[in-house]
């Protein structure tokens, strides 16, 4: 089972930061993505926060990547 708790150093070193995204831009992208996930999950009658949590720590939000 994956560990769902992250240390502060892990939160400050997300995949987006590793890809060169600055903290302010990453925070904006993640807010927008989080809002979408919560809205979509709520409209579908799902509990969206589990999906949201995994989204925030699983992949880079750097749209300029590769």
C-alpha positions as CSV (number, residue, x, y, z in Angstrom):
1,X,0.0,0.0,0.0
2,X,1.4,3.4,-0.9
3,X,2.3,5.9,1.8
4,X,-0.1,8.8,1.7
5,X,1.8,11.0,4.1
6,X,4.5,13.3,2.8
7,X,7.3,15.1,4.7
8,X,7.7,18.8,4.2
9,X,10.9,18.3,2.1
10,X,8.9,16.0,-0.2
11,X,6.1,18.6,-0.6
12,X,8.7,21.3,-1.4
13,X,10.3,19.0,-4.0
14,X,7.3,18.0,-6.1
15,X,7.6,16.6,-9.7
16,X,6.7,20.1,-11.0
17,X,9.5,21.8,-9.0
18,X,11.9,19.2,-10.2
19,X,10.9,20.0,-13.8
20,X,11.8,23.7,-13.2
21,X,8.4,25.2,-12.4
22,X,8.5,28.0,-9.9
23,X,6.5,27.7,-6.7
24,X,3.9,30.4,-7.6
25,X,3.1,28.9,-11.0
26,X,2.9,25.4,-9.6
27,X,0.6,26.6,-6.8
28,X,-1.7,28.3,-9.4
29,X,-1.8,25.2,-11.7
30,X,-2.5,23.0,-8.7
31,X,-5.3,25.2,-7.4
32,X,-7.0,25.2,-10.9
33,X,-6.5,21.4,-11.2
34,X,-7.8,20.8,-7.7
35,X,-10.9,23.0,-8.3
36,X,-11.6,21.0,-11.4
37,X,-11.2,17.6,-9.7
38,X,-13.4,18.6,-6.8
39,X,-16.2,20.1,-9.0
40,X,-16.1,17.1,-11.4
41,X,-16.1,14.6,-8.5
42,X,-18.9,16.3,-6.8
43,X,-21.1,16.4,-9.9
44,X,-20.5,12.7,-10.4
45,X,-21.4,11.9,-6.8
46,X,-17.9,10.7,-5.9
47,X,-15.6,11.6,-3.0
48,X,-13.1,13.7,-4.9
49,X,-10.6,14.4,-2.2
50,X,-8.8,11.0,-2.5
51,X,-8.3,11.6,-6.2
52,X,-7.2,15.2,-5.5
53,X,-4.6,14.2,-2.9
54,X,-3.0,11.6,-5.3
55,X,-3.1,14.2,-8.2
56,X,-1.2,16.8,-6.1
57,X,1.8,14.5,-5.5
58,X,1.9,12.2,-8.4
59,X,2.9,14.1,-11.5
60,X,4.3,17.3,-12.7
61,X,2.0,20.2,-13.7
62,X,4.7,21.7,-16.0
63,X,2.8,22.2,-19.2
64,X,6.1,23.2,-21.0
65,X,7.7,19.9,-20.3
66,X,8.8,17.7,-23.2
